[in-house]
C-alpha cells in the first residue's frame, strides 16, 4: 500500500495489519509506536511502514499523484 503508483492495489494480510496498526496508534508519537512495535514483536520494516502511513495521512493535501493508496485509506479512516 506504499507503492508510489496505483498499479499495485492488491491488499495482503500484512497490508491490512499495517493499516489497522496505523489507525490504532494514530494518537501515539513515533517513539511510543516503536516501543509498542517492539513489545508486539513486529519487524522494524512493519513498524516503519506504520509510521510512514501515518506521516502521509497527516499531510493536509494528498492526491492520487502524490500519495499511495494506503495513505488515502488511513486518511479517510482517521481524519475525515
Backbone as JSON, one array per atom type, in Angstrom:
{
  "sequence": "XXXXXXXXXXXXXXXXXXXXXXXXXXXXXXXXXXXXXXXXXXXXXXXXXXXXXXXXXXXXXXXXXXXXXXXXXXXXXXXX",
  "N": [[0.81, -1.22, 0.0], [2.14, 1.1, 0.0], [3.18, 1.65, -2.41], [4.32, 3.86, -4.93], [2.95, 4.22, -7.33], [-0.36, 3.54, -8.5], [-0.76, 1.12, -9.6], [-0.41, -1.26, -8.34], [-2.63, -2.47, -6.48], [-3.37, -4.53, -4.92], [-4.3, -6.07, -1.88], [-2.78, -7.41, 0.9], [-2.42, -9.64, 3.75], [-0.52, -8.52, 5.53], [-0.62, -5.85, 4.74], [-3.19, -5.07, 5.56], [-2.86, -5.41, 8.29], [-0.91, -3.48, 8.85], [-2.31, -1.14, 8.17], [-4.39, -1.25, 10.08], [-2.92, -1.15, 12.49], [-1.72, 1.37, 12.14], [-3.97, 3.02, 12.29], [-4.91, 2.37, 14.86], [-2.79, 3.25, 16.42], [-2.8, 5.93, 16.02], [-2.89, 8.22, 17.69], [-0.47, 8.08, 18.97], [2.96, 9.08, 19.44], [5.96, 8.83, 17.39], [8.03, 7.52, 18.8], [6.68, 6.15, 20.86], [5.1, 4.47, 19.29], [7.1, 2.9, 18.13], [8.08, 1.63, 20.42], [5.82, 0.14, 21.19], [5.62, -1.46, 18.92], [7.94, -2.98, 19.23], [7.3, -4.34, 21.59], [5.17, -5.86, 20.67], [6.51, -7.49, 19.04], [6.91, -6.85, 16.35], [8.27, -6.57, 13.06], [11.02, -4.39, 12.22], [10.65, -3.22, 9.75], [7.86, -3.38, 9.37], [6.96, -1.73, 11.43], [8.09, 0.69, 10.6], [6.68, 1.05, 8.2], [4.11, 1.48, 9.22], [4.52, 3.93, 10.54], [5.21, 5.48, 8.32], [2.84, 5.4, 6.82], [1.19, 6.81, 8.64], [2.47, 9.33, 8.71], [2.14, 10.19, 6.07], [-0.67, 10.28, 5.9], [-1.25, 12.32, 7.63], [-0.69, 14.65, 6.33], [-1.89, 17.67, 4.91], [-2.95, 18.11, 2.29], [-3.5, 15.65, 0.09], [-3.08, 13.78, -2.86], [-3.97, 11.49, -5.52], [-1.76, 11.49, -7.15], [0.34, 12.17, -5.5], [0.36, 10.61, -3.24], [0.36, 7.27, -1.95], [-2.02, 4.5, -2.16], [-2.56, 3.39, 0.41], [-2.14, 5.52, 2.16], [-4.27, 7.2, 1.53], [-6.44, 5.59, 2.33], [-5.97, 5.35, 5.12], [-6.06, 8.06, 5.82], [-8.73, 8.68, 5.23], [-9.96, 7.12, 7.16], [-9.1, 8.17, 9.6], [-8.92, 10.98, 9.64], [-11.11, 12.14, 8.4]],
  "CA": [[0.0, 0.0, 0.0], [3.01, 2.27, -0.07], [3.71, 1.79, -3.78], [4.05, 5.22, -5.4], [1.93, 4.21, -8.37], [-1.57, 2.83, -8.07], [-0.93, -0.09, -10.4], [-0.42, -2.39, -7.42], [-3.64, -2.18, -5.45], [-3.69, -5.75, -4.19], [-4.1, -5.96, -0.44], [-2.39, -8.66, 1.53], [-2.66, -9.63, 5.2], [0.36, -7.57, 6.21], [-1.12, -4.51, 4.44], [-4.31, -4.8, 6.46], [-2.31, -5.28, 9.65], [-0.25, -2.17, 8.93], [-3.36, -0.11, 8.21], [-5.06, -1.34, 11.37], [-2.0, -0.63, 13.49], [-1.57, 2.81, 11.93], [-5.18, 3.67, 12.82], [-4.97, 2.17, 16.32], [-1.72, 4.02, 17.06], [-2.88, 7.27, 15.44], [-2.61, 9.24, 18.7], [0.87, 7.87, 19.53], [4.1, 9.64, 18.73], [6.77, 7.81, 16.74], [8.78, 6.74, 19.78], [5.73, 5.23, 21.5], [4.73, 3.46, 18.3], [8.24, 1.99, 18.02], [8.11, 0.81, 21.64], [4.73, -0.83, 21.09], [6.01, -2.42, 17.89], [8.91, -3.9, 19.82], [6.57, -5.2, 22.54], [4.35, -6.79, 19.89], [7.48, -8.25, 18.24], [6.77, -6.53, 14.93], [9.55, -6.3, 12.39], [11.32, -2.97, 12.08], [10.05, -2.77, 8.49], [6.43, -3.17, 9.56], [6.79, -0.53, 12.26], [8.38, 1.85, 9.76], [5.55, 1.21, 7.28], [3.03, 2.08, 10.0], [4.87, 5.34, 10.73], [5.15, 6.13, 7.01], [1.41, 5.6, 6.54], [0.69, 7.88, 9.49], [3.04, 10.6, 8.27], [1.47, 10.56, 4.82], [-2.09, 10.59, 6.15], [-1.34, 13.56, 8.41], [-0.5, 15.8, 5.46], [-3.17, 18.35, 4.68], [-3.5, 17.88, 0.95], [-2.94, 14.49, -0.58], [-3.74, 13.48, -4.13], [-3.51, 10.2, -6.05], [-0.45, 11.67, -7.77], [1.38, 12.42, -4.5], [0.29, 9.69, -2.09], [-0.09, 5.91, -2.28], [-3.39, 4.13, -1.76], [-2.65, 3.19, 1.86], [-2.24, 6.83, 2.81], [-5.65, 7.67, 1.34], [-7.33, 4.77, 3.18], [-5.77, 5.76, 6.5], [-6.54, 9.44, 5.95], [-10.2, 8.62, 5.28], [-10.38, 6.48, 8.41], [-8.69, 8.88, 10.81], [-9.03, 12.43, 9.57], [-12.46, 12.54, 7.95]],
  "C": [[0.84, 1.27, 0.0], [3.65, 2.44, -1.44], [3.36, 3.17, -4.31], [3.04, 5.28, -6.54], [0.76, 3.33, -7.91], [-1.77, 1.55, -8.87], [-0.98, -1.34, -9.53], [-1.4, -2.09, -6.29], [-4.08, -3.44, -4.72], [-3.4, -5.58, -2.71], [-3.82, -7.33, 0.14], [-2.55, -8.54, 3.04], [-1.79, -8.6, 5.92], [-0.06, -6.12, 5.93], [-2.26, -4.13, 5.37], [-3.83, -4.61, 7.88], [-1.65, -3.92, 9.83], [-1.27, -1.04, 8.99], [-4.07, -0.08, 9.56], [-4.17, -0.78, 12.48], [-1.82, 0.87, 13.36], [-2.78, 3.56, 12.48], [-5.24, 3.55, 14.35], [-3.93, 3.03, 17.05], [-1.7, 5.47, 16.6], [-2.49, 8.36, 16.44], [-1.2, 9.14, 19.29], [1.93, 8.63, 18.73], [4.96, 8.5, 18.2], [7.5, 6.94, 17.75], [7.88, 5.73, 20.49], [5.33, 4.12, 20.55], [5.86, 2.44, 18.13], [8.33, 1.08, 19.24], [7.02, -0.25, 21.61], [5.02, -1.88, 20.02], [7.0, -3.44, 18.42], [8.23, -4.86, 20.8], [5.73, -6.24, 21.82], [5.21, -7.67, 18.98], [7.24, -8.07, 16.74], [8.15, -6.32, 14.33], [9.75, -4.78, 12.32], [10.69, -2.41, 10.81], [8.57, -2.5, 8.65], [6.18, -1.91, 10.39], [7.06, 0.72, 11.45], [7.27, 2.1, 8.74], [4.37, 1.86, 7.98], [3.3, 3.57, 10.17], [4.82, 6.11, 9.42], [3.7, 6.38, 6.59], [0.85, 6.75, 7.35], [1.2, 9.25, 9.02], [2.37, 11.08, 6.99], [0.04, 11.0, 5.04], [-2.27, 11.89, 6.92], [-1.12, 14.8, 7.56], [-1.85, 16.38, 5.09], [-3.76, 18.1, 3.3], [-2.76, 16.71, 0.32], [-3.76, 14.22, -1.84], [-3.26, 12.11, -4.6], [-2.13, 10.3, -6.69], [0.67, 11.78, -6.73], [1.39, 11.42, -3.35], [-0.21, 8.32, -2.53], [-1.46, 5.59, -1.7], [-3.53, 3.98, -0.25], [-2.79, 4.48, 2.63], [-3.66, 7.37, 2.69], [-6.63, 6.9, 2.23], [-7.2, 5.21, 4.62], [-6.29, 7.17, 6.74], [-8.06, 9.46, 6.06], [-10.69, 8.06, 6.62], [-10.1, 7.33, 9.64], [-8.96, 10.38, 10.8], [-10.45, 12.87, 9.25], [-13.48, 12.41, 9.06]]
}
